[in-house]
Amino acid sequence: MRFRLPLPTIPNVSHLGPLIATGRTAEVFAYGEDAVAKVLLPEFDAAALSHEADIAEVVAGAGVPTPAPLGRIEFDGRPGLLLERVEGEVMVDRMTAHPLRSHREADLLGRLHAKIHASPGTGLTPIAERLADRIDQTGGLLAYSMREAAKHRLRALDRGDRVLHGDFHPGNVLVGERTVAIDWVDAASGPPEPDVVRTLWLLSLAAVPPEMRRPGIGFIVNRARHRYQAAYEEITGLERARLAPWRLPVLAARLAEGIEHEEEALVAAVSALARG
């Protein structure tokens, strides 16, 4: 399905199809046979969805594997975004259902990430700006000296111009007739390294929610992590040494997101990296 730029606006939509999913900020409804409507919940600022629509236009226009944006709507006084409907399963659900085969999904994850990074990110917020802002938001979780060390490291790193997803993990990938990345609200432009560093953290045992931890989960997560990285490197040739300088600012910025079960491990990692 093709999209047009700028996206058309459809005001005063009176009827949507069945509710498909409800997230933290929006509801997703069927819209005809080939589209879905992501409609903001009443208590959230419309600017957030407008920002997401802008990102969707840029990302799809760059040729990234993602559901195509089709238009903006207004439903029941709430703003919404029309997106191409892509039939498939969320990758993390596939991994959970068949944990011993999850490394196969991780291989696909690495290949999709490499494909995303092949596209130019012109028009997206630079990742250095995004990380610096989040480091400043860590408040009492990080000492001032650590925040400054992370920002100092960030200023010394290379800039780039690739599309970065910003939160790339198996929960943000649909696997079906084609594999696509979804939920681009944190998209940015820059070199691939910070995007890879974040994904590697999200594929670590420290990032697994307590309710999902069970015997053997460490082996499964680590195998998936290694398979993702190997698949990505096979396509891109990225050297692992290039990831190391990005770990401090990326992990420091992660603390601003308030993921309680990760905080202890993140603070320990950031402290060690800041001292080194």
C-alpha positions as CSV (number, residue, x, y, z in Angstrom):
1,M,0.0,0.0,0.0
2,R,1.4,3.4,-0.9
3,F,1.2,6.6,1.1
4,R,1.1,10.2,-0.1
5,L,3.1,13.1,1.2
6,P,1.8,15.2,2.9
7,L,-0.6,12.8,4.5
8,P,-4.3,13.6,3.8
9,T,-6.5,14.5,6.8
10,I,-9.9,12.9,7.3
11,P,-12.0,15.0,9.8
12,N,-15.0,13.9,11.8
13,V,-14.7,10.1,11.2
14,S,-18.0,8.7,12.7
15,H,-17.3,5.0,12.7
16,L,-14.3,2.7,13.1
17,G,-14.0,-1.1,13.0
18,P,-13.4,-3.4,16.0
19,L,-10.9,-2.5,18.7
20,I,-7.7,-4.5,18.0
21,A,-5.4,-3.3,20.9
22,T,-5.1,-0.8,23.7
23,G,-1.7,0.7,24.6
24,R,-0.5,3.2,27.2
25,T,-1.4,6.2,25.1
26,A,-3.7,5.1,22.3
27,E,-6.3,2.6,21.0
28,V,-5.9,0.7,17.7
29,F,-9.0,0.0,15.7
30,A,-9.6,-1.8,12.4
31,Y,-10.3,0.7,9.5
32,G,-11.6,-1.1,6.5
33,E,-9.8,-4.3,5.4
34,D,-6.4,-2.8,4.8
35,A,-5.7,-0.2,7.5
36,V,-5.8,0.4,11.2
37,A,-6.5,3.6,13.1
38,K,-4.3,4.5,16.0
39,V,-6.4,6.9,18.1
40,L,-5.1,8.9,21.0
41,L,-6.7,8.3,24.4
42,P,-8.5,11.5,25.7
43,E,-6.0,12.2,28.5
44,F,-3.0,12.5,26.3
45,D,-1.7,15.6,24.4
46,A,-2.5,15.6,20.7
47,A,1.0,16.9,20.0
48,A,2.4,13.4,20.8
49,L,0.4,11.8,18.0
50,S,1.2,14.6,15.6
51,H,4.9,14.0,16.3
52,E,4.4,10.3,15.6
53,A,2.7,11.0,12.4
54,D,5.6,13.3,11.3
55,I,8.0,10.5,12.1
56,A,6.0,7.9,10.2
57,E,6.1,10.1,7.1
58,V,9.9,10.5,7.3
59,V,10.6,6.8,8.1
60,A,8.3,5.4,5.4
61,G,9.6,7.9,2.9
62,A,13.1,6.7,3.6
63,G,12.1,3.2,2.5
64,V,12.3,1.5,5.9
65,P,10.3,-1.7,6.5
66,T,7.3,-0.3,8.4
67,P,3.6,0.0,8.0
68,A,2.9,2.8,5.6
69,P,1.2,5.9,7.0
70,L,-2.0,6.6,5.1
71,G,-3.5,9.7,6.7
72,R,-4.5,11.6,9.8
73,I,-8.1,11.4,11.2
74,E,-10.3,12.8,13.9
75,F,-12.6,10.4,15.7
76,D,-14.8,11.4,18.6
77,G,-12.8,14.6,19.0
78,R,-9.6,12.6,19.3
79,P,-6.7,12.7,16.8
80,G,-5.6,9.5,15.1
81,L,-3.2,8.1,12.6
82,L,-4.2,5.7,9.8
83,L,-1.6,3.0,9.1
84,E,-1.3,0.2,6.7
85,R,-2.6,-3.0,8.2
86,V,0.2,-5.6,8.3
87,E,-0.9,-9.1,9.3
88,G,1.5,-10.9,11.6
89,E,2.6,-11.9,15.1
90,V,4.6,-9.8,17.5
91,M,8.1,-11.3,17.5
92,V,8.3,-11.4,21.3
93,D,5.1,-13.5,21.4
94,R,6.7,-16.0,19.0
95,M,9.8,-16.1,21.2
96,T,7.8,-16.6,24.3
97,A,5.7,-19.4,22.7
98,H,8.8,-21.3,21.5
99,P,11.7,-20.2,23.6
100,L,14.1,-22.9,22.4
101,R,13.7,-21.6,18.9
102,S,13.9,-17.9,19.9
103,H,17.4,-17.6,18.4
104,R,15.9,-17.9,15.0
105,E,13.7,-14.9,15.6
106,A,16.8,-13.1,16.9
107,D,18.6,-13.8,13.6
108,L,15.7,-12.1,11.8
109,L,15.8,-9.2,14.3
110,G,19.4,-8.5,13.4
111,R,18.8,-8.6,9.7
112,L,15.9,-6.2,10.0
113,H,17.9,-3.8,12.1
114,A,20.6,-3.8,9.5
115,K,18.1,-3.0,6.8
116,I,16.7,-0.1,8.8
117,H,20.2,1.4,9.3
118,A,20.7,1.3,5.5
119,S,18.2,4.1,5.1
120,P,19.0,7.9,5.5
121,G,17.4,9.6,8.5
122,T,17.1,13.1,7.1
123,G,14.4,15.0,9.0
124,L,14.7,13.1,12.3
125,T,16.0,14.4,15.6
126,P,19.8,13.8,16.0
127,I,20.4,10.9,18.5
128,A,23.0,13.0,20.3
129,E,20.4,15.6,21.2
130,R,17.9,12.9,22.3
131,L,20.5,11.2,24.6
132,A,21.7,14.4,26.1
133,D,18.2,15.5,27.0
134,R,17.5,12.1,28.7
135,I,20.7,12.1,30.6
136,D,19.7,15.4,32.1
137,Q,16.4,13.8,33.1
138,T,17.9,11.1,35.3
139,G,17.7,13.3,38.3
140,G,18.7,11.7,41.6
141,L,19.4,8.3,40.0
142,L,22.8,9.5,38.7
143,A,25.3,11.8,40.4
144,Y,26.1,15.0,38.6
145,S,29.6,13.8,37.9
146,M,28.3,10.7,36.1
147,R,25.8,12.8,34.0
148,E,28.6,15.1,33.0
149,A,30.9,12.2,32.1
150,A,28.2,10.7,29.9
151,K,27.5,14.0,28.1
152,H,31.2,14.6,27.7
153,R,31.6,11.2,26.1
154,L,28.6,11.9,23.9
155,R,30.1,15.1,22.6
156,A,33.2,13.3,21.4
157,L,31.4,10.6,19.4
158,D,30.8,10.6,15.7
159,R,27.7,11.9,14.1
160,G,25.8,10.0,11.5
161,D,22.8,10.2,9.2
162,R,21.1,6.8,9.4
163,V,17.5,6.0,10.5
164,L,17.6,4.8,14.1
165,H,14.5,3.2,15.6
166,G,15.3,4.3,19.1
167,D,13.6,1.3,20.9
168,F,14.3,-1.7,18.7
169,H,13.4,-5.0,20.3
170,P,11.2,-8.1,19.7
171,G,8.2,-6.3,21.1
172,N,8.3,-3.7,18.3
173,V,8.6,-6.1,15.3
174,L,5.7,-7.8,13.4
175,V,6.5,-11.1,11.7
176,G,4.2,-12.2,8.9
177,E,4.2,-12.2,5.1
178,R,6.8,-9.4,5.6
179,T,8.6,-8.4,8.7
180,V,8.2,-4.7,9.8
181,A,9.2,-2.5,12.7
182,I,6.5,-0.6,14.5
183,D,6.2,2.1,17.2
184,W,8.7,4.7,15.9
185,V,8.0,7.4,18.5
186,D,11.7,7.4,19.6
187,A,13.1,7.4,16.1
188,A,16.2,9.6,15.5
189,S,19.1,10.0,13.1
190,G,22.7,9.2,13.7
191,P,25.3,6.4,13.5
192,P,24.0,2.9,14.0
193,E,26.1,2.2,17.1
194,P,23.8,3.7,19.8
195,D,20.8,1.9,18.3
196,V,22.6,-1.4,18.5
197,V,23.9,-0.8,22.0
198,R,20.4,-0.1,23.2
199,T,19.0,-3.3,21.6
200,L,21.9,-5.3,23.1
201,W,20.8,-4.0,26.5
202,L,17.2,-4.8,25.9
203,L,18.3,-8.4,25.0
204,S,20.1,-8.8,28.3
205,L,18.9,-10.6,31.4
206,A,18.9,-7.3,33.3
207,A,16.1,-6.0,31.0
208,V,13.8,-9.1,31.4
209,P,10.8,-8.1,33.7
210,P,10.7,-10.1,36.9
211,E,7.5,-11.8,36.0
212,M,9.1,-13.3,33.0
213,R,12.2,-14.7,34.7
214,R,12.3,-18.5,35.2
215,P,14.9,-21.3,35.1
216,G,16.8,-21.3,31.9
217,I,15.8,-17.7,30.8
218,G,19.4,-16.5,31.1
219,F,20.6,-19.1,28.5
220,I,17.7,-18.3,26.1
221,V,18.2,-14.5,26.4
222,N,22.0,-14.7,25.9
223,R,21.7,-17.0,22.9
224,A,19.2,-14.6,21.3
225,R,21.5,-11.6,22.1
226,H,24.5,-13.3,20.4
227,R,22.5,-14.4,17.4
228,Y,21.0,-10.9,16.9
229,Q,24.5,-9.4,17.0
230,A,26.0,-12.0,14.8
231,A,23.3,-11.5,12.1
232,Y,23.7,-7.7,12.3
233,E,27.5,-7.9,11.9
234,E,27.3,-10.4,9.1
235,I,25.4,-7.9,7.0
236,T,26.9,-4.6,8.1
237,G,30.5,-5.5,9.0
238,L,30.2,-3.4,12.2
239,E,33.2,-3.8,14.5
240,R,32.3,-4.4,18.1
241,A,35.0,-2.0,19.3
242,R,32.9,0.8,17.8
243,L,30.0,0.0,20.2
244,A,32.0,0.4,23.4
245,P,32.2,4.3,23.5
246,W,28.4,4.5,23.1
247,R,27.6,2.3,26.1
248,L,28.0,5.1,28.7
249,P,25.6,7.7,27.2
250,V,23.1,5.1,26.0
251,L,22.8,3.3,29.3
252,A,22.8,6.6,31.3
253,A,19.9,7.9,29.1
254,R,18.0,4.6,29.6
255,L,17.8,5.4,33.3
256,A,15.5,8.4,32.5
257,E,12.8,6.0,31.5
258,G,12.1,4.8,35.0
259,I,12.2,1.0,34.5
260,E,12.5,0.0,38.1
261,H,13.8,-3.5,37.7
262,E,16.7,-2.3,35.5
263,E,17.8,0.6,37.7
264,E,20.3,-1.2,39.9
265,A,22.1,-2.9,37.0
266,L,22.0,0.3,35.0
267,V,23.5,2.4,37.8
268,A,26.2,-0.2,38.3
269,A,27.1,-0.3,34.6
270,V,27.1,3.5,34.2
271,S,29.2,3.9,37.3
272,A,31.8,1.5,36.0
273,L,31.8,3.0,32.6
274,A,32.2,6.6,34.0
275,R,35.2,5.6,36.1
276,G,36.8,3.8,33.1
